């Protein structure tokens, strides 16, 4: 991986997160390049030893920097993907790895634009990548080489954990882990509201809920037990915790989660079709 030239086309929040993770992993700065929208952001990258060009100063910046890259990471919006692929298709090497982070853009769509490129890969990271704790699904085209997939997984491992999946799983992964932070934050919001209703201050509610969540995750990570066993350890027969779990079961929390996931899958298909 350290010998591969990695080019980021578009350096918004997610593209920048992966770029920073790559740097933190020790990848040579001279092997990294990036395009940005503004001249100022390109200058900031260059001041760090990264080759960078701004679209505002060079309309062909994407093609110029992608031309000699081994891995090309598309960090632009979904509606821009086809245009960017058209810009670079005649400039990149046939064995270059083209990685999309855009929702809804299928591998078949990418292949239509650049039929000569076999190493096409869709990915779906989530926002904890911004703090090096992301989960990224990696869905390669059937024509992609094992080396291309390995390099992509290593790239996204630099900002958390990467999972190789099939393209037909990517919508479900997007709903589970891509949207996952919103699930967690929403549940935490409701949890803190309950604390407020019972007389705790906002600061106290935050400590209780956020501290409990963080501590529980650490306990799970450090324990040899799985979640059912850890939950059972807290749930004394006939006790208060047992009543909480019974109430959640009667409310069919599992069914609610499944319905939420299915709604997300339907919307994802609608977006893809449009």
C-alpha positions in Angstrom: 0.0 0.0 0.0 2.8 2.5 0.9 4.0 2.4 -2.7 0.6 3.2 -4.2 -0.2 6.6 -5.4 -3.6 7.7 -4.0 -5.6 10.5 -5.5 -8.7 12.1 -3.9 -11.0 13.8 -6.3 -13.1 16.0 -4.0 -12.1 16.6 -0.4 -15.3 17.3 1.5 -15.8 16.0 5.0 -15.7 12.3 4.1 -12.9 12.5 1.5 -10.8 14.6 3.9 -11.4 12.1 6.7 -10.1 9.2 4.6 -7.2 11.3 3.4 -6.3 12.2 7.0 -6.6 8.6 8.0 -4.2 7.6 5.2 -1.7 10.2 6.4 -2.0 9.1 10.0 -1.3 5.5 8.9 2.1 6.6 7.7 1.5 6.7 3.9 4.1 8.9 2.2 2.8 12.4 1.6 4.4 12.5 -1.8 2.2 9.6 -2.8 -1.0 11.5 -2.1 -2.7 14.0 -4.3 -6.1 15.8 -4.1 -8.4 18.1 -6.0 -10.4 20.7 -4.2 -12.9 23.3 -5.2 -11.1 26.4 -3.8 -7.6 27.7 -4.4 -7.2 28.2 -0.6 -7.9 24.6 0.3 -5.5 23.4 -2.4 -2.8 25.7 -1.0 -3.3 24.3 2.5 -2.7 20.7 1.2 0.4 21.8 -0.8 1.8 23.4 2.4 1.7 20.0 4.0 3.6 18.3 1.1 0.5 17.0 -0.7 0.1 17.6 -4.5 -3.2 19.5 -4.8 -5.0 21.5 -7.5 -8.2 23.5 -7.3 -11.0 23.1 -9.8 -11.5 26.9 -9.5 -8.0 27.5 -11.0 -7.8 24.5 -13.4 -11.0 22.9 -14.9 -9.0 19.8 -15.8 -7.5 19.3 -12.3 -9.3 15.9 -11.9 -7.8 14.5 -15.1 -4.4 15.9 -14.4 -4.0 14.4 -10.9 -5.8 11.2 -11.5 -3.7 10.4 -14.5 -0.8 8.8 -12.6 -2.7 7.5 -9.6 -3.0 3.8 -8.6 -6.1 4.4 -6.4 -8.6 7.1 -7.2 -11.1 8.0 -4.5 -14.2 9.8 -5.7 -15.3 12.2 -2.9 -17.8 14.2 -4.9 -21.6 14.3 -4.7 -23.5 11.5 -6.4 -24.8 13.8 -9.1 -21.2 14.7 -10.0 -19.9 11.1 -10.3 -20.6 10.5 -14.0 -19.1 13.9 -15.0 -16.0 13.2 -13.0 -15.6 9.7 -14.4 -16.0 11.1 -18.0 -13.2 13.6 -17.2 -10.7 11.0 -16.1 -11.6 7.9 -18.1 -9.1 8.6 -20.9 -6.3 9.7 -18.6 -6.0 6.9 -16.0 -4.2 3.6 -16.4 -6.3 0.5 -17.3 -5.3 -1.2 -13.9 -6.2 1.9 -11.8 -8.6 1.3 -8.9 -11.6 3.7 -9.0 -13.4 3.9 -5.7 -16.7 5.7 -5.3 -18.1 6.8 -1.9 -21.3 8.1 -3.5 -24.7 6.7 -2.5 -27.0 5.3 -5.2 -24.4 5.2 -8.0 -24.2 1.5 -9.1 -21.1 -0.3 -10.4 -22.9 -0.8 -13.7 -23.3 3.0 -14.1 -19.6 3.5 -13.4 -18.7 0.7 -15.9 -20.9 2.4 -18.6 -18.9 5.6 -18.3 -15.5 3.9 -18.3 -15.8 0.4 -19.9 -12.0 -0.1 -20.1 -11.5 0.0 -16.3 -12.0 -3.3 -14.4 -11.1 -2.3 -10.9 -14.3 -0.5 -10.0 -15.4 -0.4 -6.3 -18.3 1.1 -4.4 -17.8 2.0 -0.8 -20.1 3.3 1.9 -18.3 4.8 4.9 -20.1 6.4 7.9 -19.4 9.7 9.7 -17.4 8.2 12.7 -14.6 7.9 10.0 -14.1 11.6 10.9 -12.7 10.4 14.3 -11.0 7.3 13.0 -13.8 5.0 14.1 -15.8 4.5 10.9 -17.3 1.4 9.4 -17.0 1.1 5.6 -18.7 -1.4 3.3 -16.5 -2.3 0.3 -18.4 -3.7 -2.7 -16.1 -4.6 -5.6 -17.1 -5.2 -9.2 -16.8 -8.8 -10.2 -13.9 -7.8 -12.6 -11.9 -6.1 -9.8 -8.7 -7.9 -8.8 -8.0 -9.3 -5.4 -5.1 -6.8 -5.1 -7.5 -3.9 -5.8 -9.9 -5.0 -3.1 -7.1 -5.6 -0.6 -5.8 -2.1 -1.2 -9.2 -0.5 -0.8 -9.9 -2.3 2.4 -6.5 -1.3 3.7 -7.3 2.3 2.8 -10.6 2.4 4.7 -9.1 0.4 7.6 -7.1 3.6 8.2 -10.3 5.3 9.4 -11.9 2.4 11.3 -12.9 -1.0 10.0 -13.7 -2.1 6.4 -16.0 -5.0 5.4 -16.0 -6.6 2.0 -19.6 -7.1 0.9 -21.6 -7.6 -2.3 -23.2 -4.8 -4.1 -26.7 -6.1 -3.3 -25.9 -5.7 0.4 -24.8 -2.1 0.2 -28.3 -0.5 0.7 -28.8 -2.5 3.8 -25.3 -1.6 5.1 -26.0 2.0 4.3 -29.1 1.8 6.5 -27.5 -0.1 9.3 -24.0 1.5 9.6 -24.1 4.4 7.1 -27.3 5.8 8.9 -26.3 4.1 12.1 -25.0 7.1 13.9 -28.4 8.8 13.4 -30.1 5.7 15.0 -27.7 6.0 18.0 -28.1 9.7 18.4 -31.9 9.6 18.1 -32.1 6.9 20.8 -29.7 8.9 23.0 -31.8 12.0 22.5 -35.0 10.2 23.7 -33.0 8.6 26.6 -31.8 12.1 27.8 -35.3 13.5 27.5 -36.5 10.8 29.9 -33.8 11.8 32.4 -34.9 15.5 32.1 -38.5 14.6 32.8 -37.4 13.0 36.0 -35.7 16.1 37.4 -32.1 15.7 36.2 -30.4 18.7 34.7 -29.3 18.7 31.0 -25.7 18.3 32.2 -26.6 15.4 34.5 -28.6 13.7 31.8 -25.7 13.9 29.4 -23.3 12.4 31.9 -25.7 9.5 32.6 -26.7 8.7 29.1 -23.5 9.4 27.2 -21.3 8.0 30.0 -23.4 4.8 30.2 -23.2 4.3 26.4 -19.5 4.8 26.2 -18.8 2.6 29.2 -21.0 -0.1 27.9 -19.2 -0.1 24.6 -15.9 -0.3 26.3 -17.1 -3.1 28.5 -18.3 -5.1 25.5 -15.0 -4.5 23.7 -13.0 -5.7 26.7 -15.2 -8.6 27.8 -15.1 -12.2 26.6 -18.9 -12.3 26.8 -21.3 -11.4 24.1 -24.1 -8.9 24.5 -26.9 -11.3 25.7 -24.6 -12.5 28.5 -23.6 -8.9 29.5 -27.3 -7.9 29.4 -28.2 -10.9 31.6 -25.6 -9.8 34.1 -27.5 -6.6 34.7 -30.9 -8.1 34.6 -31.7 -9.7 37.9 -34.8 -12.0 37.9 -37.8 -10.0 39.2 -35.9 -6.8 39.3 -36.3 -3.4 37.7 -34.1 -4.0 34.7 -36.2 -7.1 33.8 -39.3 -4.8 33.7 -37.5 -2.5 31.3 -36.6 -5.3 29.0 -40.1 -6.8 29.1 -41.6 -3.4 28.3 -39.3 -3.0 25.3 -40.1 -6.5 24.1 -43.8 -5.9 24.4 -43.4 -2.7 22.3 -41.8 -4.9 19.6 -38.6 -2.9 19.5 -37.2 -5.5 17.0 -40.1 -5.0 14.7 -39.8 -1.2 14.9 -36.1 -1.5 13.9 -36.9 -3.8 11.1 -39.6 -1.4 9.8 -37.2 1.5 10.0 -34.6 -0.5 8.0 -37.2 -1.5 5.4 -38.3 2.1 4.9 -34.7 3.1 4.3 -34.3 0.3 1.8 -37.3 1.4 -0.1 -36.1 5.0 -0.2 -32.6 3.9 -1.3 -34.2 2.0 -4.3 -36.2 5.1 -5.1 -33.0 7.3 -5.1 -31.1 4.8 -7.2 -33.9 4.6 -9.8 -34.0 8.4 -10.1 
